[in-house]
């Protein structure tokens, strides 16, 4: 297995080897993919996140037409910025992906950047954007071929939609999706037997309590 582009540690020796192998890689498609994968592994670390950010930005600058890697890279960078409480930067990254959904496809991403963006708007209490966020995951989601088939992703969608609907005064929609989310939170059987945790919802006590308020 080729491991030169999946490092979770970083030093001069590792960097030199990565650059050497990257230079020898064939074509922009593969170079962009290696940059994205290496950047994503470093974004997941405690100590080398900023190295991952720099590699991801290098991907954007050096291979801007390699959409398969670039668009997913923006989503991964958005996730990192959320994790590190850089919410304005996260919103900017997610918006790039959402704009791509409108003009192209969801292929190559998780297909959930719009839900992540709506959730971010909620969690940062940007009330002036609640209506935009709601339309993003209702009208726009449907119009850009959004689809949901994994239980924990459906739960995330239902939770986010229920919260937004409640804040916008649409109590019926909030109740309907709160019920969907609560039903999914009780499922304790994985969607695929060979993957024991695949699709299982990890709802916390506060979320359950909040959802129950919406169905009263």
C-alpha positions as CSV (number, residue, x, y, z in Angstrom):
1,X,0.0,0.0,0.0
2,X,1.3,3.4,-0.9
3,X,1.4,5.5,2.3
4,X,3.4,8.6,1.2
5,X,0.2,10.7,1.0
6,X,-1.6,9.6,4.1
7,X,0.7,10.9,6.8
8,X,-0.7,11.9,10.2
9,X,2.7,13.2,11.3
10,X,4.7,16.0,9.6
11,X,8.4,16.9,9.7
12,X,11.0,17.9,7.1
13,X,11.8,14.4,6.1
14,X,8.1,13.5,5.6
15,X,7.6,16.7,3.7
16,X,10.6,16.2,1.4
17,X,9.4,12.6,0.6
18,X,5.9,13.9,-0.1
19,X,7.1,16.6,-2.4
20,X,9.4,14.2,-4.2
21,X,6.6,11.6,-4.8
22,X,4.1,14.3,-5.7
23,X,6.4,15.7,-8.3
24,X,6.7,12.3,-9.9
25,X,2.9,11.7,-9.9
26,X,1.3,11.7,-13.3
27,X,-1.1,14.4,-14.3
28,X,-3.1,17.1,-12.6
29,X,-5.9,14.7,-11.6
30,X,-3.6,12.5,-9.5
31,X,-1.5,15.3,-8.1
32,X,-4.7,17.1,-6.9
33,X,-6.0,13.9,-5.4
34,X,-2.8,13.3,-3.4
35,X,-2.8,16.8,-2.1
36,X,-6.4,16.6,-1.0
37,X,-5.9,13.2,0.7
38,X,-2.7,14.3,2.5
39,X,-4.3,17.6,3.5
40,X,-7.4,15.8,4.9
41,X,-5.3,13.5,7.1
42,X,-3.4,16.5,8.6
43,X,-6.6,18.4,9.2
44,X,-7.7,15.5,11.4
45,X,-4.6,15.8,13.6
46,X,-4.2,17.9,16.7
47,X,-0.8,19.4,15.8
48,X,-0.7,19.7,12.0
49,X,-4.0,21.2,11.1
50,X,-2.5,24.4,9.7
51,X,-0.2,22.3,7.5
52,X,-3.3,20.6,6.2
53,X,-4.9,24.0,5.5
54,X,-1.9,25.2,3.5
55,X,-1.8,22.0,1.5
56,X,-5.5,22.3,0.7
57,X,-5.1,26.0,-0.3
58,X,-2.3,24.9,-2.5
59,X,-4.6,22.4,-4.2
60,X,-7.1,25.2,-4.9
61,X,-4.4,27.4,-6.3
62,X,-2.4,24.9,-8.3
63,X,-5.2,22.7,-9.6
64,X,-8.3,24.9,-9.7
65,X,-10.0,22.9,-12.6
66,X,-9.7,19.5,-10.9
67,X,-13.3,19.8,-9.5
68,X,-13.4,16.3,-8.1
69,X,-10.7,17.1,-5.5
70,X,-11.2,20.9,-5.2
71,X,-14.9,20.9,-4.3
72,X,-14.5,18.1,-1.8
73,X,-11.5,19.9,-0.5
74,X,-13.6,23.0,0.2
75,X,-16.1,20.9,2.2
76,X,-13.3,19.3,4.2
77,X,-11.8,22.7,4.9
78,X,-15.2,23.9,6.1
79,X,-15.4,21.0,8.5
80,X,-12.0,21.8,9.9
81,X,-12.9,25.5,10.4
82,X,-16.1,24.4,12.2
83,X,-14.0,22.1,14.5
84,X,-11.6,25.0,15.2
85,X,-14.4,27.6,15.8
86,X,-13.5,29.6,12.7
87,X,-17.1,30.0,11.7
88,X,-16.9,32.7,9.2
89,X,-14.3,30.8,7.2
90,X,-16.4,27.6,7.5
91,X,-19.4,29.4,6.1
92,X,-17.4,30.7,3.2
93,X,-16.1,27.2,2.3
94,X,-19.6,25.6,2.6
95,X,-21.0,28.3,0.3
96,X,-18.5,27.4,-2.4
97,X,-19.7,23.8,-2.3
98,X,-23.4,24.7,-2.2
99,X,-22.9,27.0,-5.2
100,X,-21.3,24.1,-7.0
101,X,-24.4,22.0,-6.3
102,X,-26.5,24.6,-8.1
103,X,-24.4,24.6,-11.2
104,X,-23.0,21.1,-11.4
105,X,-23.6,18.0,-9.2
106,X,-23.2,16.7,-5.6
107,X,-20.9,13.9,-6.9
108,X,-17.5,13.9,-5.2
109,X,-18.7,15.4,-1.9
110,X,-20.7,14.1,1.0
111,X,-23.7,15.7,-0.6
112,X,-24.5,17.4,2.7
113,X,-22.7,20.7,2.6
114,X,-26.0,22.6,2.4
115,X,-27.2,20.8,5.6
116,X,-23.9,21.6,7.3
117,X,-24.3,25.3,6.2
118,X,-27.8,25.4,7.6
119,X,-26.7,23.8,10.9
120,X,-23.8,26.3,11.1
121,X,-26.2,29.2,10.6
122,X,-28.3,27.8,13.4
123,X,-25.5,27.1,15.8
124,X,-24.1,30.6,15.4
125,X,-27.6,32.1,15.9
126,X,-27.6,34.1,12.7
127,X,-31.3,34.7,12.8
128,X,-31.3,37.0,9.8
129,X,-30.2,34.0,7.7
130,X,-32.7,31.4,9.1
131,X,-35.1,31.8,6.2
132,X,-32.3,31.3,3.7
133,X,-31.1,28.3,5.6
134,X,-34.5,26.7,5.7
135,X,-35.0,27.3,2.0
136,X,-31.6,25.8,1.4
137,X,-32.5,22.5,2.8
138,X,-36.1,22.4,1.6
139,X,-36.6,24.0,-1.9
140,X,-32.9,24.1,-2.9
141,X,-32.1,20.6,-1.6
142,X,-34.8,19.1,-3.8
143,X,-34.0,21.2,-6.8
144,X,-30.3,20.2,-6.7
145,X,-31.0,16.5,-6.5
146,X,-30.4,16.1,-2.8
147,X,-31.0,12.6,-1.5
148,X,-30.9,10.9,1.9
149,X,-30.5,7.2,2.4
150,X,-28.2,6.8,5.5
151,X,-30.0,7.0,8.8
152,X,-27.6,9.2,10.7
153,X,-27.6,11.7,7.8
154,X,-31.4,11.6,7.6
155,X,-31.4,12.3,11.3
156,X,-29.0,15.3,10.9
157,X,-31.3,16.6,8.1
158,X,-34.5,16.1,10.2
159,X,-32.9,17.7,13.3
160,X,-31.7,20.7,11.4
161,X,-35.0,21.2,9.5
162,X,-37.1,20.8,12.7
163,X,-35.0,23.4,14.5
164,X,-35.2,25.9,11.7
165,X,-38.9,25.4,11.1
166,X,-39.5,26.0,14.8
167,X,-37.6,29.2,14.8
168,X,-39.5,30.4,11.8
169,X,-42.9,29.6,13.4
170,X,-43.7,26.6,11.1
171,X,-44.7,24.4,14.0
172,X,-46.3,21.6,11.8
173,X,-43.1,21.1,9.8
174,X,-41.0,21.2,13.0
175,X,-43.2,18.6,14.6
176,X,-43.2,16.3,11.6
177,X,-39.4,16.3,11.3
178,X,-38.9,16.1,15.0
179,X,-40.8,12.9,14.9
180,X,-38.7,11.6,12.1
181,X,-35.5,12.4,14.0
182,X,-36.8,10.8,17.2
183,X,-37.8,7.6,15.4
184,X,-34.3,7.4,13.9
185,X,-32.7,8.0,17.3
186,X,-34.3,4.8,18.6
187,X,-33.0,2.6,15.8
188,X,-30.3,0.3,17.3
189,X,-29.8,-2.0,14.3
190,X,-27.1,-1.0,11.7
191,X,-28.3,-0.6,8.1
192,X,-25.7,-3.1,6.9
193,X,-25.0,-6.2,9.1
194,X,-21.3,-6.2,8.2
195,X,-20.8,-2.6,9.4
196,X,-22.0,-2.6,13.0
197,X,-22.2,1.1,13.5
198,X,-23.1,2.2,9.9
199,X,-26.0,4.6,9.9
200,X,-26.6,4.4,13.7
201,X,-27.6,7.7,15.2
202,X,-25.6,9.1,18.1
203,X,-28.1,11.6,19.5
204,X,-27.3,13.2,22.7
205,X,-29.6,13.8,25.6
206,X,-30.0,17.6,24.9
207,X,-31.0,16.9,21.3
208,X,-33.6,14.4,22.3
209,X,-35.0,16.8,24.9
210,X,-35.1,19.6,22.4
211,X,-36.9,17.4,19.8
212,X,-39.5,16.3,22.3
213,X,-40.4,20.0,22.9
214,X,-41.2,20.4,19.2
215,X,-43.8,17.7,19.2
216,X,-45.8,19.0,22.2
